[in-house]
């Protein structure tokens, strides 16, 4: 079973490494190719840098070459166009496996693969079909989320489910930390699923389309904090938008990122008048938890923050340089 693996961001790297490991062991499948986005300009000098998956693929190829071994072909295309078709067709792969590649595969492209295509999706489908399932699960304060491996179908994230794994949530995950968990667990689930598929023991189950929910792509503006929300909702927004686009507010006309915070569980009465101050008012500081901000429901303890174009600071260091911060109204 020859596989073309498609992906772009870091979340797909452990799955690539897992497939490469199976490949080197002469196992039940062969990694024929890796498809990712082209190198892009990054950094101050605009030098071309490969995608996270592209960098990992190049490292694997270098290691293989140093040992005198041949392995997969690395393909880099911005669009699933005619050139991409030709590159993929030349591999003679049986199966396409995709994890956050960043483009929709047309039916004609899927027809290149006799066994069709599989997609790794970081939610318990049919819940949270779409572009932002990890952030959305955190925003909605779910108790659990998971990973689904589905057949690629014409409609987005609607294919038959071959495998799922549940991930329990503590309520303190960020998008970054949960993505890391999903990345590692997806690799193991993918190998187990492909092994079952190769053995003819992985039929799949149709989704309940009537139960489907959807999540779209977030924009930078979505990170703006509405202090009129309650403290748990603001806390969830901060965690969901770490590391991008980051949750932000304004102080004295300057953009201020709130990087780490949590609902305050101390005695609210310690902050006199907290029940009548406008949402966004900086009430003071708790020596154990951080800067205390009034919200539309409860108090938020901010422990790490950063002015735009400045360095991130713990709350004590921040207050040392912002003498008039307490008493101000954010937003």
C-alpha positions as semicolon CSV with decimal commas, in nm:
position;residue;x (nm);y (nm);z (nm)
1;X;0,000;0,000;0,000
2;X;0,182;0,310;-0,129
3;X;0,085;0,639;0,038
4;X;0,107;1,008;-0,050
5;X;0,097;1,209;0,274
6;X;-0,021;1,572;0,248
7;X;0,013;1,834;0,520
8;X;0,165;2,169;0,607
9;X;0,176;2,278;0,978
10;X;0,356;2,129;1,276
11;X;0,051;1,930;1,388
12;X;0,110;1,691;1,095
13;X;0,480;1,626;1,165
14;X;0,445;1,334;1,413
15;X;0,219;1,152;1,165
16;X;0,480;1,196;0,893
17;X;0,753;1,064;1,122
18;X;0,534;0,766;1,214
19;X;0,476;0,681;0,848
20;X;0,846;0,725;0,775
21;X;0,925;0,483;1,059
22;X;0,689;0,221;0,921
23;X;0,845;0,279;0,579
24;X;1,201;0,220;0,706
25;X;1,094;-0,098;0,882
26;X;0,958;-0,247;0,559
27;X;0,611;-0,265;0,711
28;X;0,260;-0,293;0,574
29;X;0,274;0,038;0,386
30;X;0,523;0,246;0,191
31;X;0,549;0,624;0,207
32;X;0,583;0,711;-0,162
33;X;0,560;1,087;-0,137
34;X;0,499;1,392;0,082
35;X;0,295;1,687;-0,047
36;X;0,322;2,025;0,124
37;X;0,306;2,397;0,048
38;X;0,604;2,570;-0,116
39;X;0,868;2,750;0,088
40;X;0,755;3,099;0,189
41;X;0,927;3,423;0,287
42;X;0,959;3,463;0,662
43;X;1,158;3,667;0,909
44;X;1,309;4,013;0,888
45;X;1,510;3,942;0,575
46;X;1,235;3,754;0,392
47;X;1,435;3,438;0,335
48;X;1,248;3,137;0,200
49;X;1,157;2,888;0,471
50;X;0,990;2,548;0,426
51;X;0,661;2,465;0,595
52;X;0,688;2,276;0,925
53;X;0,606;1,953;0,744
54;X;0,843;2,039;0,459
55;X;1,129;2,097;0,703
56;X;1,063;1,764;0,875
57;X;1,046;1,586;0,539
58;X;1,377;1,738;0,429
59;X;1,539;1,626;0,755
60;X;1,413;1,269;0,704
61;X;1,542;1,270;0,346
62;X;1,887;1,395;0,454
63;X;1,913;1,126;0,720
64;X;1,814;0,859;0,469
65;X;2,066;0,986;0,213
66;X;2,343;0,979;0,474
67;X;2,268;0,609;0,525
68;X;2,263;0,543;0,153
69;X;1,890;0,477;0,142
70;X;1,623;0,606;-0,091
71;X;1,286;0,700;0,048
72;X;0,988;0,919;-0,052
73;X;0,959;1,203;-0,303
74;X;0,894;1,553;-0,164
75;X;0,640;1,759;-0,362
76;X;0,575;2,129;-0,302
77;X;0,278;2,292;-0,472
78;X;0,079;2,603;-0,381
79;X;-0,233;2,476;-0,556
80;X;-0,378;2,138;-0,646
81;X;-0,333;2,224;-1,013
82;X;-0,210;2,045;-1,324
83;X;0,151;2,041;-1,205
84;X;0,043;1,894;-0,873
85;X;-0,162;1,631;-1,059
86;X;0,141;1,528;-1,263
87;X;0,372;1,511;-0,963
88;X;0,127;1,301;-0,762
89;X;0,040;1,072;-1,053
90;X;0,407;0,988;-1,112
91;X;0,426;0,831;-0,765
92;X;0,172;0,560;-0,840
93;X;0,038;0,585;-0,484
94;X;-0,261;0,377;-0,377
95;X;-0,386;0,606;-0,099
96;X;-0,384;0,977;-0,012
97;X;-0,357;1,067;0,357
98;X;-0,413;1,434;0,446
99;X;-0,363;1,624;0,771
100;X;-0,410;2,004;0,756
101;X;-0,272;2,040;0,403
102;X;-0,466;2,363;0,358
103;X;-0,645;2,296;0,029
104;X;-0,948;2,098;-0,085
105;X;-0,869;1,805;-0,311
106;X;-1,089;1,792;-0,623
107;X;-1,257;1,467;-0,724
108;X;-1,023;1,436;-1,022
109;X;-0,720;1,442;-0,792
110;X;-0,867;1,180;-0,557
111;X;-0,924;0,960;-0,863
112;X;-0,545;0,919;-0,888
113;X;-0,557;0,692;-0,582
114;X;-0,722;0,351;-0,618
115;X;-0,791;0,336;-0,243
116;X;-0,916;0,695;-0,226
117;X;-0,818;0,940;0,045
118;X;-0,817;0,965;0,425
119;X;-0,820;1,282;0,633
120;X;-0,715;1,329;0,996
121;X;-0,948;1,579;1,162
122;X;-0,901;1,704;1,522
123;X;-1,257;1,671;1,649
124;X;-1,512;1,400;1,716
125;X;-1,694;1,423;1,385
126;X;-1,963;1,512;1,295
127;X;-1,897;1,777;1,560
128;X;-1,692;2,077;1,451
129;X;-1,645;2,016;1,083
130;X;-1,431;2,288;0,933
131;X;-1,113;2,488;0,981
132;X;-1,082;2,552;1,357
133;X;-1,201;2,253;1,564
134;X;-0,930;2,280;1,832
135;X;-0,987;2,650;1,899
136;X;-1,364;2,607;1,887
137;X;-1,362;2,322;2,140
138;X;-1,166;2,543;2,382
139;X;-1,385;2,849;2,318
140;X;-1,696;2,644;2,390
141;X;-1,540;2,497;2,705
142;X;-1,597;2,138;2,600
143;X;-1,524;1,856;2,845
144;X;-1,378;1,642;2,568
145;X;-1,271;1,652;2,208
146;X;-1,085;1,403;1,994
147;X;-0,946;1,288;1,662
148;X;-1,132;1,139;1,368
149;X;-0,987;0,960;1,068
150;X;-1,239;0,984;0,787
151;X;-1,271;0,903;0,421
152;X;-1,227;1,217;0,212
153;X;-1,567;1,299;0,063
154;X;-1,696;1,565;-0,175
155;X;-1,854;1,766;0,109
156;X;-1,623;1,903;0,377
157;X;-1,547;1,658;0,663
158;X;-1,850;1,444;0,578
159;X;-1,682;1,113;0,493
160;X;-1,724;0,778;0,667
161;X;-1,538;0,747;0,998
162;X;-1,268;0,479;1,010
163;X;-1,137;0,554;1,360
164;X;-1,181;0,797;1,649
165;X;-1,000;0,868;1,974
166;X;-1,146;1,073;2,260
167;X;-0,932;1,332;2,441
168;X;-1,052;1,449;2,783
169;X;-1,009;1,823;2,849
170;X;-0,908;1,975;3,182
171;X;-1,025;2,327;3,100
172;X;-0,671;2,470;3,107
173;X;-0,562;2,374;2,755
174;X;-0,441;2,633;2,507
175;X;-0,463;2,586;2,134
176;X;-0,087;2,526;2,137
177;X;-0,090;2,263;2,413
178;X;-0,396;2,080;2,279
179;X;-0,254;2,083;1,925
180;X;0,061;1,914;2,058
181;X;-0,148;1,641;2,222
182;X;-0,355;1,593;1,906
183;X;-0,038;1,575;1,695
184;X;0,113;1,292;1,900
185;X;-0,207;1,093;1,939
186;X;-0,292;1,128;1,569
187;X;0,032;0,958;1,470
188;X;-0,050;0,643;1,666
189;X;-0,413;0,638;1,555
190;X;-0,310;0,678;1,191
191;X;-0,067;0,385;1,200
192;X;-0,325;0,161;1,368
193;X;-0,590;0,262;1,113
194;X;-0,363;0,202;0,814
195;X;-0,263;-0,136;0,953
196;X;-0,630;-0,233;0,981
197;X;-0,700;-0,096;0,633
198;X;-0,416;-0,301;0,484
199;X;-0,556;-0,610;0,655
200;X;-0,904;-0,544;0,513
201;X;-1,046;-0,483;0,859
202;X;-1,150;-0,115;0,841
203;X;-1,488;-0,067;0,671
204;X;-1,584;0,267;0,828
205;X;-1,916;0,405;0,954
206;X;-2,130;0,683;0,802
207;X;-2,158;1,008;0,994
208;X;-2,486;1,136;1,132
209;X;-2,511;1,440;0,906
210;X;-2,810;1,572;1,097
211;X;-2,591;1,611;1,406
212;X;-2,314;1,800;1,226
213;X;-2,184;2,132;1,355
214;X;-1,939;2,362;1,183
215;X;-1,654;2,598;1,267
216;X;-1,501;2,858;1,039
217;X;-1,163;3,018;1,003
218;X;-1,076;3,275;1,268
219;X;-0,935;3,618;1,189
220;X;-0,713;3,846;1,393
221;X;-1,011;4,055;1,503
222;X;-1,157;3,750;1,677
223;X;-0,889;3,785;1,942
224;X;-1,030;4,115;2,073
225;X;-1,148;4,076;2,432
226;X;-1,500;4,184;2,519
227;X;-1,472;4,261;2,890
228;X;-1,851;4,250;2,914
229;X;-1,833;3,871;2,887
230;X;-1,788;3,671;3,205
231;X;-1,447;3,561;3,333
232;X;-1,470;3,196;3,216
233;X;-1,559;3,305;2,860
234;X;-1,269;3,552;2,846
235;X;-1,033;3,291;2,990
236;X;-1,143;3,046;2,719
237;X;-1,080;3,308;2,448
238;X;-0,729;3,372;2,577
239;X;-0,650;2,999;2,576
240;X;-0,814;2,932;2,239
241;X;-0,617;3,208;2,068
242;X;-0,276;3,111;2,204
243;X;-0,051;3,121;2,002
244;X;-0,262;3,291;1,729
245;X;-0,410;3,543;1,688
246;X;-0,362;3,612;2,061
247;X;-0,627;3,772;2,281
248;X;-0,586;4,146;2,304
249;X;-0,733;4,462;2,451
250;X;-0,620;4,827;2,466
251;X;-0,465;5,034;2,743
252;X;-0,417;5,408;2,696
253;X;-0,458;5,360;2,322
254;X;-0,191;5,090;2,301
255;X;-0,266;4,731;2,205
256;X;-0,211;4,493;2,496
257;X;-0,198;4,115;2,465
258;X;-0,335;3,912;2,755
259;X;-0,125;3,597;2,732
260;X;-0,211;3,403;3,047
261;X;-0,504;3,440;3,284
262;X;-0,766;3,246;3,480
263;X;-1,094;3,320;3,657
264;X;-1,013;3,458;4,001
265;X;-1,108;3,219;4,279
266;X;-1,007;3,437;4,571
267;X;-1,224;3,664;4,783
268;X;-1,378;3,929;4,559
269;X;-1,460;4,143;4,860
270;X;-1,089;4,217;4,891
271;X;-1,128;4,448;4,592
272;X;-1,354;4,722;4,719
273;X;-1,631;4,827;4,485
274;X;-1,564;4,545;4,236
275;X;-1,936;4,490;4,193
276;X;-1,999;4,843;4,067
277;X;-1,689;4,914;3,855
278;X;-1,715;4,902;3,473
279;X;-1,612;4,582;3,298
280;X;-1,244;4,603;3,209
281;X;-1,147;4,796;3,523
282;X;-0,808;4,695;3,666
283;X;-0,895;4,656;4,035
284;X;-0,560;4,568;4,185
285;X;-0,332;4,269;4,227
286;X;-0,343;3,944;4,420
287;X;0,007;3,840;4,530
288;X;-0,059;3,477;4,438
289;X;-0,248;3,499;4,109
290;X;-0,183;3,830;3,934
291;X;-0,356;4,148;3,819
292;X;-0,729;4,144;3,891
293;X;-0,964;4,275;3,622
294;X;-1,339;4,321;3,650
295;X;-1,540;4,139;3,382
296;X;-1,910;4,125;3,301
297;X;-1,936;3,832;3,544
298;X;-1,667;3,769;3,802
299;X;-1,301;3,865;3,816
300;X;-1,012;3,761;3,596
301;X;-0,658;3,714;3,729
302;X;-0,402;3,806;3,462
303;X;-0,058;3,655;3,510
304;X;0,125;3,732;3,183
305;X;0,080;4,018;2,937
306;X;0,259;4,212;2,666
307;X;0,230;4,546;2,493
308;X;0,246;4,517;2,115
309;X;0,608;4,529;1,991
310;X;0,735;4,484;2,346
311;X;0,843;4,168;2,528
312;X;0,610;3,946;2,729
313;X;0,621;4,001;3,104
314;X;0,494;3,834;3,417
315;X;0,241;4,049;3,599
316;X;0,484;4,175;3,867
317;X;0,740;4,292;3,611
318;X;0,463;4,450;3,406
319;X;0,332;4,654;3,699
320;X;0,683;4,774;3,779
321;X;0,686;4,952;3,445
322;X;0,319;5,054;3,432
323;X;0,268;5,261;3,744
324;X;-0,079;5,390;3,652
325;X;-0,215;5,058;3,529
326;X;-0,422;4,980;3,839
327;X;-0,744;5,179;3,826
328;X;-0,744;5,208;3,446
329;X;-1,018;5,066;3,225
330;X;-0,906;4,827;2,951
331;X;-1,058;4,821;2,606
